[in-house]
Amino acid sequence: MIERLKAALAAENIDIYSISETDKESREAFFVKKELDLARSTSLRDYTVTVYRETQTEAGRRLGSSTLPVYESMTEEELREALRAGAFAASLAGNQYYELAAGRREEFKPAQYRPGEGGLEGDLDAMVKALFAPDRGGEAFVNSAEFFVTLSHRRVVNSRGVDVSWEVYDISGEYVIQCLEPRDVETHHTFSYSRPDTKALIEDVEESLRVTRDRAQAQRAPKAGKYTLILSGPQVRELLSFYLGRSGAAMVYQGFSDFAPGDDIQGGDVSGERLTLELAATEPYDGEGIPLRDRTLIEDGVLKTLHGGARFSYYMGVEPTGSYKCLRVPAGRKSLEEMKSAPHLHVVAFSDFQMDTFSGHFGGEIRLGYLFDGERTVPVTGGSVNGSILEAQKGMEFSKELYRSAEYEGPLAVSLPDVAVAGE
Amino acid sequence: MKVKDSEYLKRVRPLLGRLLEELTDRFPYASILAQDGTERSYSVSRRLRSINGGGRFSDRGFVVKVFNEGRWSEHSFNELTEEDLPRVVEAVVRGAAVRGPEGTGYREYEIPEAEPLKFKASTDFEIDPAELGDESILARLQAIRDRGFKAAEGLIDCRVNATWNRTSKLFLAPGRELEQNVMWMTGSVMAAAPRGQEIMASFVSYSNLGGAEVLGGMDGDVERVAKVALELTASEPLTPGEYECVCTPDVTGMIVHEAFGHGVEMDMFVKNRALAQKYVGEYVASPLVTMHDGAAKVPETGSYFFDDEGTLAHDTVIIEKGVLKRGISDYQSAKSLGTEPTGNGRRESFRRKAYTRMTNTWFEAGTDTLEDMIASVKDGLLLEEPSSGMEDPKNWGIQCMVNYAREIKDGKFTGRIFSPVVLTGYVPDLLKSITMMSDSAMLHGSGMCGKGYKEWVKVSDGGPYIKARIRLG
């Protein structure tokens, strides 16, 4: 299909282009309690083409692009017509000129893990067994679960010589833990691994069962006021997404961020810890075919680089880093126990914790928190957190204990001073 | 004018017929959903413009669902030629044999029954966006953007977007052949202004079940949105507490959808995950409240003629005068619960499983005027611009965010504005506290709805202005 596309692009006189091919096989299973409700499989091959048109206007040299899906089932006439429409759209959507990523044909890079004899089905079964293993029939149990195991083969080809192909293995899913007594409650959890890590999943489910049992004990919301807030697990990644967003070349180019390499992004007078943050390469290339490698984004609170794809990096005059999903942060100075020795509110489960990169506000409704008033700890539920990273970042402290997911490797917990909480 | 058929689905129809025959020879029941969509998105901002084809709701492919020995299984694929047929059948057969690992069981279902039915239907539009063309659409959006910048000095950006989607679906099962062609178009205007390191933004959205006529409605608000963005730079944080609030129709829609709608999705009943199932027949809201969900009754982005399981679209009355009457359901959940499916079995696309999903969800209008509602507020707030929400079917906790609130004292706006605002509390407390509803309802369909953090589908929601007591953070 890629050769067919190249021929059609040439016939339409489109000499700047990028083609992306994804070939994906998956197995999926949907359980209600320990009963299989639906088994699914997918076998999909997708193609996306971006066509570019260079124009010269009063404003100078411009480059426009338009991305479109194409299908093997298209007739030759349909394919040519789609590319022609894309080229016309690209000529209308001229932006400041930039250059696509350049490269060459590289060797195929297989996934670090590939399924064994049992295939995707075998891996799926192993993870199903692992997820249900800690569910031993107590008051807290697995209410329902979904599993997705996927092996994708990706290839990116462009008109500046890039021709890279690689494989991605992913096993992910979500599950709900329910606890009936003394109060019927549930908590929702997700997982994602680059190999069938049954040990990690078992530990994750055991912790989720404990958290849900505690949520069933929680009766009241915390009192409204300001707290030293401790966040842990996936919320730490979401909180730090502020820095990933604000240091994106696209955000800076559009004026939504004033971050610049060399800036002290925590604003000086830091009473907590200075942030160090790495972009971690979990795949060999990004969607433009740019090679990914581990890079330091922020070191001791100082921004080292902007990050982004070919276009916005060109606009900002920086090296294109490609697009990253995973953040890596070094261990903090205090143990979680030390962090928890002073009065605090440790929220371990939200209905949906969100960071708004535009405003710097973060928050969410509290599903389960542990409130320590200096003498005793009580579980709380209800109310909501409404904080600002711009205010809290000077006092941020990270735990020594680490946590790892598909999108984050770093401290398990972060503490933030004087965060507003709405409650009773 | 009516939306046209997909040429691709016409072309592939004979092969799909053969595939269905092969599958029904092997299994007691089989169905095929074929999808062919086209989408085009436009965006102009201060420094960027784009026109792209494709999108989340534009896709081409197939999903086969078979029933075998009391169990359901599915296979999704997007290539189908004469040569592919044996490979597809083999994948379906392999999937139907999946049993799950040792220590697990399976849910057993009755063999499905469906009335024989054959029909084809298309939605209407006035202006075909494909015919109107990229150049005209982009020029319209640029003109709106320019007016935004002119209306308010100091904006970082004024971004104007539009998207149209045309999707054809064909559902085939023994005795059943359903075809539909649906088109919707959406638009939005966003203005952003700086406050130190914060970016304060205001936005408005537009939607229809139709075509480029939606662009006509986008001319009226850009100046207001630009001025609100500047106003927000002087906004204050809100002191948490319970307030007398008037909600705009789009905030009402978010409450309808997030706070209550997700809780009556009956696949949650199957898993014992929804508090609502214990409250059917009881008061859960003020007697002023009547709530609907359905793809059949109102023309919006959640409308269709049949769902992704071949069930015809409904208009379901969920709450009638404050009493919870029933939930909404997909086919498989309805069969589990011994109820009838309500035409709410929806997939993100042929690539994904069908779940119970909302369509167009709204509160009926009341009898009050907005002026009377504002005048009745002694000390409270007008909540505007919903930004996000998350469901909690199990415990009816509310998590919704709105962009800002305007202070009202003794029935008059004071000029003070608070941002951002988090709605929290217990759903029935909020719904039972509704004391006034305005005399017209509006639906908005520019957003999309997820199930948890995935499975996005196009929906609309709305209602009238409502007055209620709400806990805010």
Chai-1 contact restraints between the chains, C-beta under 6 A:
chainA,res_idxA,chainB,res_idxB,connection_type,confidence,min_distance_angstrom,max_distance_angstrom,comment,restraint_id
A,V32,B,K271,contact,1.0,0.0,6.0,A-B,restraint_1
A,K34,B,T104,contact,1.0,0.0,6.0,A-B,restraint_2
A,E35,B,G105,contact,1.0,0.0,6.0,A-B,restraint_3
A,E35,B,Y106,contact,1.0,0.0,6.0,A-B,restraint_4
A,E35,B,R107,contact,1.0,0.0,6.0,A-B,restraint_5
A,L36,B,G100,contact,1.0,0.0,6.0,A-B,restraint_6
A,L36,B,T104,contact,1.0,0.0,6.0,A-B,restraint_7
A,L36,B,Y106,contact,1.0,0.0,6.0,A-B,restraint_8
A,D37,B,R107,contact,1.0,0.0,6.0,A-B,restraint_9
A,L38,B,W72,contact,1.0,0.0,6.0,A-B,restraint_10
A,A39,B,S73,contact,1.0,0.0,6.0,A-B,restraint_11
A,A39,B,G95,contact,1.0,0.0,6.0,A-B,restraint_12
A,A39,B,V98,contact,1.0,0.0,6.0,A-B,restraint_13
A,R40,B,E74,contact,1.0,0.0,6.0,A-B,restraint_14
A,S41,B,H75,contact,1.0,0.0,6.0,A-B,restraint_15
A,S41,B,A91,contact,1.0,0.0,6.0,A-B,restraint_16
A,S41,B,G95,contact,1.0,0.0,6.0,A-B,restraint_17
A,T42,B,S76,contact,1.0,0.0,6.0,A-B,restraint_18
A,S43,B,F77,contact,1.0,0.0,6.0,A-B,restraint_19
A,L44,B,N78,contact,1.0,0.0,6.0,A-B,restraint_20
A,S66,B,I51,contact,1.0,0.0,6.0,A-B,restraint_21
A,S66,B,N52,contact,1.0,0.0,6.0,A-B,restraint_22
A,T67,B,N52,contact,1.0,0.0,6.0,A-B,restraint_23
A,L68,B,G53,contact,1.0,0.0,6.0,A-B,restraint_24
A,L68,B,G54,contact,1.0,0.0,6.0,A-B,restraint_25
A,P69,B,G54,contact,1.0,0.0,6.0,A-B,restraint_26
A,Y71,B,R60,contact,1.0,0.0,6.0,A-B,restraint_27
A,E72,B,E79,contact,1.0,0.0,6.0,A-B,restraint_28
A,A89,B,I51,contact,1.0,0.0,6.0,A-B,restraint_29
A,A89,B,D134,contact,1.0,0.0,6.0,A-B,restraint_30
A,L92,B,D134,contact,1.0,0.0,6.0,A-B,restraint_31
A,L92,B,E135,contact,1.0,0.0,6.0,A-B,restraint_32
A,L92,B,L138,contact,1.0,0.0,6.0,A-B,restraint_33
A,A93,B,R49,contact,1.0,0.0,6.0,A-B,restraint_34
A,A93,B,S50,contact,1.0,0.0,6.0,A-B,restraint_35
A,A93,B,I51,contact,1.0,0.0,6.0,A-B,restraint_36
A,N95,B,L48,contact,1.0,0.0,6.0,A-B,restraint_37
A,D125,B,P101,contact,1.0,0.0,6.0,A-B,restraint_38
A,V128,B,P101,contact,1.0,0.0,6.0,A-B,restraint_39
A,K129,B,P101,contact,1.0,0.0,6.0,A-B,restraint_40
A,N143,B,K271,contact,1.0,0.0,6.0,A-B,restraint_41
A,S144,B,K271,contact,1.0,0.0,6.0,A-B,restraint_42
A,E186,B,K394,contact,1.0,0.0,6.0,A-B,restraint_43
A,A224,B,P240,contact,1.0,0.0,6.0,A-B,restraint_44
A,G255,B,I156,contact,1.0,0.0,6.0,A-B,restraint_45
A,F256,B,I199,contact,1.0,0.0,6.0,A-B,restraint_46
A,S351,B,M390,contact,1.0,0.0,6.0,A-B,restraint_47
A,S351,B,D392,contact,1.0,0.0,6.0,A-B,restraint_48
A,S351,B,Q399,contact,1.0,0.0,6.0,A-B,restraint_49
A,D352,B,M390,contact,1.0,0.0,6.0,A-B,restraint_50
A,D352,B,Q399,contact,1.0,0.0,6.0,A-B,restraint_51
A,F358,B,I199,contact,1.0,0.0,6.0,A-B,restraint_52
A,S359,B,E198,contact,1.0,0.0,6.0,A-B,restraint_53
A,G360,B,E198,contact,1.0,0.0,6.0,A-B,restraint_54
A,H361,B,P420,contact,1.0,0.0,6.0,A-B,restraint_55
A,E365,B,G397,contact,1.0,0.0,6.0,A-B,restraint_56
A,E365,B,Q399,contact,1.0,0.0,6.0,A-B,restraint_57
A,E365,B,T424,contact,1.0,0.0,6.0,A-B,restraint_58
A,S384,B,V422,contact,1.0,0.0,6.0,A-B,restraint_59
A,S384,B,T424,contact,1.0,0.0,6.0,A-B,restraint_60
A,S384,B,G473,contact,1.0,0.0,6.0,A-B,restraint_61
A,N386,B,V422,contact,1.0,0.0,6.0,A-B,restraint_62
A,N386,B,G473,contact,1.0,0.0,6.0,A-B,restraint_63
A,L390,B,Q197,contact,1.0,0.0,6.0,A-B,restraint_64
A,A422,B,P240,contact,1.0,0.0,6.0,A-B,restraint_65
A,A422,B,T424,contact,1.0,0.0,6.0,A-B,restraint_66
A,A422,B,G473,contact,1.0,0.0,6.0,A-B,restraint_67
